[in-house]
Amino acid sequence: MHSSIHELVELGIMEILEEINDISDCASREKKLEDAIQKMKDDTNKMDKKLKKLNSINNTLGAVIDELD
């Protein structure tokens, strides 16, 4: 379905233009929040992997120190 601007004006689009803008603004903010949440999840996963690696190194060093004692 393809409508010209004239057809949209005749259908009363101007009467609900503010509502359309509000919905668009809300959707834009929602998308930004979703993107930020995804970035936080990605960052958390990266940190979790690094912490697991550090924990493994710590356990290995602890075992070596225990053997030296």
Residue pairs with C-beta under 8 A, 6 or more apart in sequence:
3 11
13 20
